[in-house]
Amino acid sequence: MLIQKIQHSWYSKSKLTLFLLPLSWLFCLLVQCRRFFYHLKIFRIYQLDVPVIIVGNLTVGGTGKTPLVIELANLLKKHGYRPGIISRGYGGKARSWPQQVRWDGDPSIVGDEAILIARRTLCPMAVGPNRVASAKSLLKYTDCNVILSDDGLQHYALGRDIEIAVIDGIRRYGNEKCLPAGPLREPVKRLEQVNFKITNGIAGPEEFSMVYKTQQLRRADDPEVTLNLSDLKKQTVHAVAGIGNPKRFFDQLKLSGLDIIEHAFPDHHPFKKTDLDFGEIQPIIITEKDAVKCQRFYLHNVWYQPIKANLDNQFIEQLLVMLERINGQKTT
């Protein structure tokens, strides 16, 4: 309950922020010191022989990194690259790391987001808390020629060639305070040093917009079975989300004209079958990430909505030009 109150204070005027400010100042100091040590090479930075693209954010909570990583991976494949993807594997309970990720793997071992990315991209992927080790394992066992990191903007041990920061177009940076008084992992000025800023929604100055395109609903236990959202407009449906920002998912369904009953769970929630038992046989709509964990329940009334990230053409052009230049420098 306290954690929820703190998170709510990040995006509203709250006296709780004042009490947390001293801890926030200390957090910022530690963050800056850590980064300074990397800058002085007191802490080692590992540079790889292939280009490394980091997709991360400054704020805690969902901003849309995973759909962007999926879109970038497929874009790079389309242009002749062989991307390998690394991630933390949050929620995975593997006994050893790094772990190679298969599209049909177990989300309880490597995490839900990893399975989703592997399924949507069919790229080689490795997860683990040590991103350097994950990247090295991909280079050792696959023929990938570019590394794409899902999150990891603050994982400075891994050298990077391109940094992409994802911004929530609605919540932005909240009260612009660092943890725990605000949602920031680093001060906002850190964005001055990234190569690209991608906004999930309406872009501001020097930002590129990313817009989600929703697709037909797919049944969780059999994705070949589809359903149009419009077919559900005359009935009440349950909407379930265990993601960083459930409100974005719920609002999207409301904008589609659905009458929904909201059920928000913590990010990466380990769903049980009873979590989807609402005592009635009404349709249930969940996120694609949650479907990775819920498909094993074999419930015929549970549907998920795939989304595709549409990117600004200028961003795509600039990214490919930059990547080509960096790749040329790496191979000479």
N, C-alpha and C positions, 0 to 999 in steps of 0.2 A: 504493500500500500504506500509506504514511504517513497519507494522508487518511482511509482506512478506519479506521486505528487511532485517529486523533483523534476521528472521529465515534463510534466505539464507546465511547470514554472519556466522552462526554457523558452516557451513560446507564448508567454503571457506575462503581464506585469505582476510580479509576486514578491512579497517581502522575504520569502524563503531564499531568493537569490542573494540578498544582502548577507545572510548568515553563512552562505557557502562561498562567498567571494575570497576569503583568505585561502581556502583550499584550492580555489581556482587559480589564484596567483602562484601558489606553490607548484601546481601542475604545469602551468605555463613555463615557469622557470626551469623545471626539470626537462620539459620538452625542448626548450631552447638550448640548454646545456648539452643534452644528448646529441642534437643536431650539430652543434658546434664541435663536439668531439669527432664526429664523422668528418666534418669539414677539415679539421686539423689532422685527419688520418690517424688519430689515436685509436678510434674504432675502425676496423677494416671494412672496406667496401669491395665487394667481389664484382669484377667486370667480366661479362661473358663475351664470347666470340660472335654472338649473334645479337641483333637489335632486341632491346627489351622495352616493351610498352606497358606502363603502369596505368591501370584504371582504378581510381580511388576517390575518396571524398574527405571533407573536413569534419562533417557532422556524424554523430552517432545515429543510427537508424537508416531505414531504406531510402535511397535516393534514385535507384534505377541502374546500379552498376551492372547487375547480371544481364539484363536484356541488352545493354550496350556491349558488353563483352561478347555475347553471342553474335550480335550483328557485326562487330568488328572482325571476329574470327571468320565468319562466312564471307565477309568482304575481302579479307586478305587471301583467302583460298581462291576466290573468284579472280584475283589479280596475280595468281601464280605463286603466292607464298605458301609455306607449309607451317602454319602456326601451331605452337604447343602452348597449352594453357596451364597456369599454376594458380592455386588458391589455398586459403587457410584450411579448408575442410571443416569449417565450424560445425559443431554438433556431431562430428564423426568420432567414433570410439575405437579406432584402430589401436592395436597394441604397439605398432611400430610405424615410423614415418621416415621418408615420404611414402605415400600409397599411390599406385597407378589407378586411374579411374576408368572403368568401362561403362558404356552406356546402359548396360543391364546390371550394374553393380548394386550393392546394398547401401542405401543412404545412411543407415545406422553406423556404418563403418567409415565412410568417407564424407558424409554430409549431404544434405538435400540439394544445395545449390550446385555442387560438383556433378551430381548425377544429371541434373537438368541441363547443365552446360554441355556435358558429354553427349547427351542425347540430341540436343539441338545443333551441335556443330560436327559431331563425329571426329573431333580432333583429339590427338593424344593429350592426356591431361594427368597432372600429378598434384597431390595436395599434401599439406603438412605445415606445421608451425614455422619451420625453417624454409623460407622461400628459396634461398640459395640452393639448398639441398634438393628441393623439388625441381628447380630449373636444371640443375646439373644431371639429375636422373633422366629428364626428358632428352637432354642432349646426348646422353650416353646410350639410351635404348631406342631412340626414334630418330627420324631424319628431319626434324623440325628445324627451320631456319629463322624463326622469329619467336620470341617468348612474349606471351600476353598474360599479364597478371591481373586476376580479379581481386581488387583491393590491394593493399600494400603500399599506399602512398607514404605511410610513416615507417615502412620497413626498409630503413636506409642501408642495411647491409647488402642489399641487392642493388647493384648499379643499374641505372636506368638511362635510356636514351630519349624516351618520350614520356611525358607525364600528362595524363588526362584526368581532370577533376570533374566529378559529376555533382551538380547542384540541384536541390529540390526547388523547382520554380515557384512553389507556393510558400513553403516554410522558410526557404532561403537559409539563413544562419541563425535563426531564432533571435535570442537576445545578444548574440555575438560574444558570449562569454565562453571561456574554456571549461572543461569538466572540473568539478561537478556542478558549478553554478550555471553552466550553459551546455549546449550540445557539441561544442567544438573540440576536436582532437588537437588542433593547432590553431593559432591566431589566423584571422581572415587574411592578413597580409601575406600569408604563405601562398595564396593564389597568384600573387604577382610573379611567382617563379615557375608555374606550370606552363606547359606548352599550349594546352587547349582547355577551355572551360565549356562543358556541355551541360545545358540546363534542361531538366526534365519538365518541359512546359514552355512558358514564354521567356525568351532569352533577353538578358540585359546587355549593356554595352560590352563589347569584346567577348561575347558569349555566343555559342551556337546552340540552336534549339534541337531538342530530341522529342519527337512526338510518337506516342504509342498508337499503333494500329491494331485494333482488336480483331480477332478471328472467330470463327464458329466455335461454339462450345463443343467439347469432346468428353465422352463419358470416361470417368476415371479408370474403370476396370476394363474398358475396351475403347481406346482412342479412335478406332476406325468408325465408331458410331458418333455422328455429329447432330447438333441441334442449333437452330437459330435463336438468338436472344429474343427476337420478336415473338416467338412462340410461347414465351413465358410472361408476356405483359399482362395477361388477364388473371394471374394468380400470384399469391404471395410465395416467395422463395426464401430459403435460408442462405445467407452469405457468410462464409467462413474464411478467415485469413489468419495465418500464423507468420506474418512478415513484419518487416521493420516499420512500415507505415500502413496499417490496415485501412485507415480512412481513405487513402487514395483509391484503393480497390473498391471500397463500398461506394464512394462518390461516383466512380466510373459506372458502376451498375445502375445507380440511380439516374444518371444522365441518359442511360439507355432505356429509361422508362419502366424499370422494374420496381416492384414493391418488395423491399427486402427486410428481413429480420437479421440484424447484425450480430455476429459472434466473433469477437476479436481474441486472438491468442498471442502469446509472446512469440517473437521471432524465432524461427527454427524449432517450434514446438514439436515434441515427439508424439504425434497424434496416435490416439487409441481409437478403436472402433466406437467406443461409448461416447467419444467427443462429438460424433456425428449422429448420435441417437437423440432426436428431438421429439420422439413419441408420435411421429406422424410421417406419412409417406409423401411429403412435399419435396420438390426439387431442392437440391443443395448445390450451390456454386462455390467452388474453392479456387485458389490460385494454382497456377501450373506448378509452382515450387512445392506447394502442399500436396498436390496430386502424386508427386513422386513417392510420398510416404503413405498415401491413403489408397492407392490402387490395389494394395493387397487385401483390403477389406471386402472387395467384390460386391460393392453396393451399387445397384443399378440406377439409383436416383442421385448419384453424385457426379457432378460435371465440373470441368475446369475450363478456363478461358485462356488460350494461348495469346500472347501479344508479340508484336514485332516492333522493334525500334526503328523509326524512320529518321534518318540523319540528314543534316544540312549538306547539300552538294559541295559547298565551299569548304566545309570541314573535311569532307572525304578527299577532295583534291589536294588540299594542303597537307593532310596526313600522308597521303601516298607519295607526294613529292619529298617530304621530309624523310620518310622511311627509305626511299630510294637513295637519297643522299647518304644517310647513315649506313645503309647496307653496303654502299660502295666504299665507304671509309673502313668498314670492318673487314672487307675482303681484300683490301690492298695492303 
